[in-house]
């Protein structure tokens, strides 16, 4: 019965495909509905051995790591990654990489209550992870965090996004930070410096407009990035306001939220933002000086620096409106879970204990481009600085981005659609907020935040 309940929960709560950013592999399925298995060349034959009497899978000292991240990775790199993890933990790793999200979700749903569940598997934060935690099918990793993960340079603040009822139910596969990346040549040309206050930020933008440069490039991405500047401006005015909105403690028509949208509209009217652009076009525009800045993820900062010449680049964090408010660094995180019922649960936990060591994380960074640990030296200045911002809890808040932070996915999806329409000029700020609020009232009841 419990399996049926979980299946229903997963079917309805996890039906929407998550916006996984660069943390997910986007290659098409090699064979529809089936995973592509990438195996360490030193590992034993794929699969778990069977007890011939009970027919129940038993641990072999090898851990299957199901994921939707590595299907496009070269075998030589997968071997290197698996060998590094095995050398650190003493346990063989078999990467089973799914080429599409739906197939992996189905596979996890069908196996999660059995001993044949994967020892390790990647998942999604926010509501998706909460569903598994509440179903009691993923292991509590609080002790692993305290003893093995945080001491290895992983920011403690990211645990909030993986915590339910005081327990941490996942570890990070990847952590992606975002900040503003700017063209230093353009700043130097007009004698501009990194702004420390919101007023200075607006002055920088106005100076650029006066010289015919669009200050901020807007990433349209795949149509789901409308929340980016919404979250930035909310947090710049009041980080708690942002968190309360995500948790449905206040309404989208709250006067403070309306004021932020009005400020966003004012900045658009002044010419501070470009029209939404494809990421490649945005990088080209920043490289040529057509736009001066963009708020972007660390991996896109690396892409900009490595592949789009025309300027040198640096980073800063969006200043807060009040000097009493910390600046906010937004992040997204791809969780790794341990299946509670898996026969290989113990071995999986041992792998996680060594996964964040400097030597293995260096290999992981070289293979995937992601960096979970501040102990690993990043050769890209923009990505390096974003990690430093995230680790500096005295001066910066580290907060989960809007997409995963919103407590209700139906409200989130309407909000993203409306915010993108606002950026495109297809709706007004007030109309956008009213439409989002109408959906929130429909889902939660009109008096939910009274």
C-alpha positions as CSV (number, residue, x, y, z in Angstrom):
1,X,0.0,0.0,0.0
2,X,2.8,2.4,0.9
3,X,4.4,1.8,-2.5
4,X,1.1,2.8,-4.2
5,X,0.9,5.9,-2.1
6,X,4.4,6.9,-3.0
7,X,3.8,6.2,-6.7
8,X,0.8,8.5,-6.6
9,X,2.8,11.2,-4.8
10,X,5.6,11.0,-7.3
11,X,3.3,10.9,-10.3
12,X,1.5,14.1,-9.3
13,X,4.0,16.1,-7.2
14,X,6.9,15.4,-9.6
15,X,5.2,15.4,-12.9
16,X,6.6,18.7,-14.1
17,X,10.1,18.4,-15.5
18,X,12.5,20.4,-13.3
19,X,14.5,23.3,-14.6
20,X,17.9,21.8,-13.9
21,X,20.1,24.4,-15.6
22,X,23.5,23.2,-16.7
23,X,23.4,20.6,-13.9
24,X,21.5,18.2,-16.1
25,X,22.7,16.6,-19.3
26,X,20.5,17.6,-22.2
27,X,21.4,14.9,-24.7
28,X,18.6,12.9,-26.2
29,X,17.8,9.4,-25.2
30,X,20.0,6.7,-26.7
31,X,17.2,4.2,-26.4
32,X,13.8,5.5,-25.3
33,X,13.0,4.6,-21.7
34,X,16.3,2.9,-21.0
35,X,19.4,4.2,-19.2
36,X,22.8,4.4,-20.7
37,X,25.1,2.5,-18.3
38,X,28.6,4.0,-17.9
39,X,30.7,1.6,-15.9
40,X,34.1,1.9,-14.2
41,X,36.4,-0.5,-16.1
42,X,37.7,-1.8,-12.8
43,X,34.3,-2.5,-11.4
44,X,32.7,-5.9,-11.2
45,X,30.0,-7.0,-13.7
46,X,27.0,-4.7,-13.8
47,X,24.1,-5.3,-11.4
48,X,23.8,-6.7,-7.9
49,X,24.5,-10.3,-7.2
50,X,21.5,-12.4,-6.2
51,X,21.1,-14.6,-3.2
52,X,20.0,-17.8,-4.9
53,X,17.7,-18.8,-2.1
54,X,15.9,-15.5,-1.3
55,X,16.3,-13.9,-4.7
56,X,16.9,-10.6,-2.7
57,X,19.7,-8.3,-3.9
58,X,22.6,-8.2,-1.4
59,X,25.4,-5.7,-1.2
60,X,28.5,-6.5,-3.2
61,X,30.7,-3.6,-2.1
62,X,29.8,-1.8,-5.3
63,X,27.4,1.1,-5.5
64,X,25.2,2.0,-8.4
65,X,25.0,5.8,-8.9
66,X,21.9,6.6,-10.9
67,X,21.9,10.1,-12.5
68,X,20.6,12.2,-15.3
69,X,23.8,14.3,-15.5
70,X,26.5,12.2,-17.1
71,X,25.0,10.5,-20.2
72,X,27.0,12.7,-22.5
73,X,30.3,12.3,-20.7
74,X,33.1,10.5,-22.5
75,X,33.8,7.0,-21.2
76,X,37.4,7.8,-20.4
77,X,36.2,10.7,-18.2
78,X,33.7,8.5,-16.5
79,X,36.3,5.9,-15.8
80,X,38.6,8.5,-14.4
81,X,35.8,9.8,-12.1
82,X,34.8,6.3,-11.0
83,X,38.4,5.3,-10.3
84,X,38.9,8.5,-8.3
85,X,35.8,7.8,-6.1
86,X,36.8,4.2,-5.7
87,X,40.3,5.0,-4.7
88,X,39.1,7.4,-2.1
89,X,36.4,5.2,-0.6
90,X,37.5,1.6,-1.4
91,X,34.2,0.9,-3.0
92,X,33.6,0.4,-6.8
93,X,31.2,2.9,-8.4
94,X,28.9,2.1,-11.4
95,X,27.4,5.2,-13.0
96,X,24.0,4.5,-14.6
97,X,23.2,7.5,-16.6
98,X,19.7,8.2,-17.9
99,X,19.4,10.2,-21.0
100,X,16.0,11.8,-20.1
101,X,14.5,12.9,-16.9
102,X,11.2,11.1,-17.2
103,X,12.8,7.7,-17.5
104,X,14.9,8.3,-14.5
105,X,12.0,9.5,-12.4
106,X,10.0,6.4,-13.4
107,X,12.9,4.1,-12.5
108,X,13.4,5.6,-9.1
109,X,9.7,5.5,-8.4
110,X,9.5,1.9,-9.3
111,X,12.5,0.8,-7.2
112,X,12.6,3.2,-4.3
113,X,10.8,1.0,-1.8
114,X,12.9,-2.1,-2.5
115,X,16.3,-3.3,-1.6
116,X,17.2,-3.1,-5.3
117,X,17.0,0.7,-5.2
118,X,20.2,2.5,-6.2
119,X,22.6,3.3,-3.4
120,X,23.1,6.8,-4.8
121,X,20.9,8.8,-7.1
122,X,20.7,12.4,-8.2
123,X,17.4,14.3,-7.6
124,X,16.0,17.8,-7.5
125,X,15.8,20.1,-4.6
126,X,12.7,21.9,-3.2
127,X,9.3,20.2,-3.5
128,X,10.8,17.2,-5.3
129,X,13.2,16.3,-2.5
130,X,10.6,17.1,0.2
131,X,8.3,14.5,-1.4
132,X,10.9,11.8,-0.9
133,X,11.8,12.9,2.6
134,X,8.2,12.9,3.7
135,X,7.7,9.5,2.2
136,X,10.6,8.2,4.4
137,X,12.5,6.6,1.4
138,X,15.8,8.6,1.6
139,X,18.4,8.4,4.3
140,X,19.1,11.2,6.9
141,X,22.6,12.5,6.1
142,X,22.9,15.0,8.9
143,X,25.8,13.3,10.5
144,X,27.6,12.9,7.2
145,X,27.3,16.6,6.6
146,X,28.7,17.5,10.0
147,X,31.6,15.2,9.9
148,X,32.6,14.8,6.3
149,X,31.0,17.4,4.0
150,X,31.1,20.8,5.7
151,X,34.8,20.2,6.9
152,X,35.7,19.7,3.2
153,X,34.7,23.2,2.1
154,X,31.1,22.8,1.2
155,X,29.1,25.8,2.3
156,X,27.0,25.0,5.4
157,X,24.2,27.4,4.3
158,X,23.2,25.2,1.4
159,X,21.9,22.6,3.8
160,X,18.7,24.7,4.3
161,X,17.6,23.7,0.9
162,X,18.0,20.0,1.7
163,X,16.6,20.1,5.2
164,X,13.1,19.0,6.3
165,X,12.0,18.7,10.0
166,X,15.5,19.4,11.1
167,X,17.2,16.6,9.1
168,X,19.4,16.8,6.0
169,X,18.2,14.4,3.3
170,X,20.7,14.9,0.5
171,X,24.3,15.8,-0.4
172,X,25.3,18.1,-3.3
173,X,26.1,16.7,-6.7
174,X,26.6,20.2,-7.9
175,X,26.2,23.7,-6.5
176,X,25.8,26.5,-9.0
177,X,26.2,30.1,-7.8
178,X,25.2,33.2,-9.6
179,X,26.3,36.9,-9.6
180,X,26.8,39.8,-12.0
181,X,29.5,39.3,-14.5
182,X,30.6,42.6,-16.2
183,X,32.9,43.6,-19.0
184,X,35.9,45.3,-17.4
185,X,36.9,47.1,-20.6
186,X,33.6,48.9,-20.7
187,X,33.8,49.8,-17.1
188,X,37.3,51.1,-17.6
189,X,36.3,53.1,-20.7
190,X,33.7,55.1,-18.7
191,X,35.7,55.2,-15.4
192,X,33.2,52.9,-13.6
193,X,33.8,50.9,-10.5
194,X,32.0,47.9,-9.0
195,X,29.0,49.4,-7.1
196,X,28.8,48.8,-3.4
197,X,25.3,50.3,-2.8
198,X,22.1,50.1,-4.8
199,X,22.3,53.9,-5.5
200,X,25.8,53.3,-7.0
201,X,24.5,50.5,-9.1
202,X,21.7,52.7,-10.5
203,X,24.3,55.4,-11.2
204,X,26.5,52.9,-13.1
205,X,23.5,51.9,-15.2
206,X,22.6,55.5,-15.9
207,X,26.1,56.3,-17.0
208,X,26.2,53.4,-19.4
209,X,22.8,54.3,-20.9
210,X,24.1,57.9,-21.4
211,X,26.9,56.5,-23.5
212,X,24.7,54.2,-25.6
213,X,25.5,51.0,-23.7
214,X,22.7,48.7,-22.4
215,X,23.7,48.1,-18.7
216,X,22.1,44.7,-18.1
217,X,21.6,41.9,-20.6
218,X,18.6,39.7,-19.9
219,X,18.9,35.9,-20.5
220,X,15.7,34.5,-22.0
221,X,17.2,31.0,-21.9
222,X,14.5,28.4,-22.6
223,X,11.7,30.7,-21.6
224,X,12.0,29.9,-17.9
225,X,14.3,32.6,-16.7
226,X,11.8,35.3,-16.0
227,X,12.3,34.9,-12.3
228,X,16.0,35.9,-12.3
229,X,15.7,39.7,-11.9
230,X,12.5,39.3,-9.9
231,X,14.4,37.4,-7.2
232,X,17.4,39.7,-7.4
233,X,15.4,42.9,-6.8
234,X,13.3,41.3,-4.1
235,X,16.3,40.2,-2.1
236,X,18.1,43.5,-2.7
237,X,15.1,45.2,-1.0
238,X,14.6,42.6,1.7
239,X,15.8,39.0,1.7
240,X,13.1,38.0,4.2
241,X,10.4,39.4,1.9
242,X,11.7,37.1,-0.9
243,X,11.7,34.1,1.5
244,X,8.2,34.9,2.8
245,X,6.9,35.1,-0.7
246,X,8.4,31.8,-1.7
247,X,6.8,30.2,1.4
248,X,3.4,31.7,0.7
249,X,3.5,33.7,3.9
250,X,2.6,36.9,2.0
251,X,0.8,37.6,-1.3
252,X,2.1,38.7,-4.6
253,X,-0.1,41.7,-4.3
254,X,1.5,42.7,-1.0
255,X,2.4,46.4,-1.2
256,X,6.1,45.6,-0.7
257,X,6.2,43.2,-3.6
258,X,4.3,45.8,-5.8
259,X,6.9,48.4,-4.9
260,X,9.7,46.1,-6.1
261,X,7.9,45.4,-9.4
262,X,7.3,49.2,-9.8
263,X,11.1,49.7,-9.3
264,X,11.8,47.0,-11.9
265,X,9.4,48.8,-14.3
266,X,11.1,52.1,-13.6
267,X,14.5,50.5,-14.4
268,X,13.1,49.1,-17.6
269,X,11.8,52.5,-18.6
270,X,15.2,54.0,-18.1
271,X,16.7,51.5,-20.5
272,X,18.7,49.5,-17.9
273,X,17.7,46.1,-19.3
274,X,18.0,44.6,-22.8
275,X,15.2,42.6,-24.4
276,X,15.5,38.9,-23.4
277,X,18.2,37.2,-25.5
278,X,19.4,33.7,-26.2
279,X,22.4,33.0,-23.9
280,X,24.8,32.8,-26.9
281,X,23.6,36.1,-28.3
282,X,23.8,37.7,-24.8
283,X,27.5,36.5,-24.4
284,X,28.3,38.0,-27.8
285,X,26.6,41.3,-26.9
286,X,28.6,41.5,-23.7
287,X,31.8,40.6,-25.5
288,X,31.3,43.4,-28.0
289,X,30.2,45.9,-25.4
290,X,26.7,46.2,-26.6
291,X,25.7,45.3,-23.0
292,X,28.0,45.7,-20.0
293,X,26.7,43.2,-17.5
294,X,24.6,40.1,-16.9
295,X,23.4,38.3,-13.9
296,X,24.4,34.7,-14.6
297,X,25.5,31.3,-13.2
298,X,29.1,30.5,-12.6
299,X,29.2,28.0,-15.5
300,X,28.0,30.6,-17.9
301,X,30.6,33.0,-16.6
302,X,33.2,30.3,-17.5
303,X,31.6,30.0,-20.9
304,X,31.7,33.7,-21.4
305,X,35.3,34.0,-20.4
306,X,36.6,31.0,-22.3
307,X,34.7,31.3,-25.5
308,X,33.7,35.0,-26.1
309,X,36.6,37.4,-26.5
310,X,36.4,41.1,-26.7
311,X,36.9,42.0,-23.1
312,X,38.1,40.9,-19.7
313,X,35.4,40.0,-17.1
314,X,34.9,40.2,-13.4
315,X,32.1,39.8,-10.9
316,X,30.2,41.5,-8.2
317,X,27.0,40.7,-6.2
318,X,23.9,42.9,-6.6
319,X,24.0,45.5,-3.9
320,X,21.3,45.7,-1.3
321,X,19.0,48.8,-1.1
322,X,19.9,49.3,2.6
323,X,23.5,49.1,4.0
324,X,22.1,47.1,6.9
325,X,21.1,44.2,4.5
326,X,23.6,41.6,3.4
327,X,24.0,41.1,-0.4
328,X,22.4,37.9,-1.7
329,X,24.1,35.2,-3.7
330,X,21.6,32.9,-5.3
331,X,22.4,29.2,-5.9
332,X,20.9,26.1,-7.3
333,X,21.8,22.7,-6.1
334,X,21.5,19.2,-7.6
335,X,21.1,16.8,-4.7
336,X,22.5,13.3,-4.3
337,X,20.3,11.0,-2.2
338,X,20.9,7.6,-0.5
339,X,17.9,5.2,-0.9
340,X,16.9,4.2,2.6
341,X,15.8,0.7,1.5
342,X,18.8,-0.1,-0.8
343,X,20.9,-3.1,0.0
344,X,23.9,-0.9,-0.8
345,X,22.9,1.9,1.6
346,X,25.9,1.4,3.9
347,X,28.4,1.4,1.0
348,X,26.7,4.5,-0.5
349,X,27.2,6.4,2.7
350,X,30.9,5.4,2.8
351,X,31.2,6.8,-0.7
352,X,29.7,10.1,0.3
353,X,32.1,10.4,3.3
354,X,35.0,10.6,0.8
355,X,33.3,12.2,-2.2
356,X,34.1,15.8,-1.1
357,X,37.8,15.3,-0.4
358,X,40.0,17.8,-2.2
359,X,41.6,15.2,-4.5
360,X,38.4,13.6,-5.7
361,X,36.6,17.0,-6.0
362,X,39.5,18.2,-8.2
363,X,38.8,15.3,-10.5
364,X,35.1,15.9,-10.4
365,X,35.6,19.6,-11.3
366,X,37.9,18.7,-14.2
367,X,35.4,16.1,-15.5
368,X,32.1,18.0,-15.0
369,X,33.0,21.6,-14.6
370,X,31.2,21.9,-11.3
371,X,32.8,22.8,-8.0
372,X,31.2,21.9,-4.7
373,X,34.2,22.6,-2.5
374,X,36.1,25.8,-1.8
375,X,39.2,23.7,-1.2
376,X,39.4,23.1,-5.0
377,X,41.2,25.8,-6.9
378,X,39.2,27.1,-9.8
379,X,41.2,28.5,-12.7
380,X,38.4,30.8,-13.9
381,X,38.3,34.1,-12.0
382,X,34.6,34.6,-12.3
383,X,33.6,31.2,-11.0
384,X,36.3,31.4,-8.3
385,X,35.0,34.7,-7.0
386,X,31.4,33.4,-6.9
387,X,32.5,30.5,-4.7
388,X,34.3,33.0,-2.5
389,X,31.2,35.1,-2.2
390,X,29.1,32.0,-1.2
391,X,31.6,31.1,1.5
392,X,31.6,34.6,3.0
393,X,28.6,34.4,5.3
394,X,29.7,37.6,7.1
395,X,28.9,39.7,4.1
396,X,26.6,37.6,1.9
397,X,23.4,35.7,2.2
398,X,23.3,32.4,0.4
399,X,19.8,31.7,-0.7
400,X,18.2,29.0,-3.0
401,X,16.9,30.5,-6.2
402,X,13.2,31.1,-6.9
403,X,12.6,28.0,-9.1
404,X,13.3,25.5,-6.4
405,X,12.4,27.7,-3.4
406,X,8.7,28.3,-4.2
407,X,6.6,26.0,-2.1
408,X,4.0,25.4,-4.8
409,X,4.9,24.4,-8.4
410,X,1.6,25.5,-9.9
411,X,2.1,29.0,-8.6
412,X,5.7,29.0,-9.6
413,X,5.0,28.0,-13.2
414,X,2.4,30.8,-13.6
415,X,4.7,33.3,-12.0
416,X,7.6,32.4,-14.4
417,X,5.3,32.8,-17.4
418,X,4.0,36.2,-16.2
419,X,7.4,37.5,-15.3
420,X,8.7,36.6,-18.7
421,X,5.7,38.3,-20.3
422,X,6.5,41.4,-18.3
423,X,10.1,41.4,-19.5
424,X,8.9,41.0,-23.1
425,X,6.5,43.9,-22.6
426,X,3.4,41.7,-23.1
427,X,1.9,42.5,-19.7
428,X,2.2,45.2,-17.1
429,X,3.8,44.8,-13.7
430,X,0.5,45.0,-11.9
431,X,-1.3,42.7,-14.3
432,X,1.5,40.1,-13.9
433,X,1.2,40.2,-10.1
434,X,-2.6,40.0,-10.2
435,X,-2.5,37.0,-12.5
436,X,0.0,35.2,-10.2
437,X,-2.0,36.1,-7.2
438,X,-5.2,34.8,-8.8
439,X,-3.5,31.4,-9.2
440,X,-2.2,31.5,-5.6
441,X,-5.7,32.2,-4.4
442,X,-7.1,29.3,-6.5
443,X,-4.5,26.8,-5.2
444,X,-4.2,28.0,-1.6
445,X,-7.5,29.8,-0.9
446,X,-8.0,33.5,-0.8
447,X,-7.2,33.9,2.9
448,X,-4.0,31.9,2.9
449,X,-1.7,34.8,3.9
450,X,-4.1,36.9,6.0
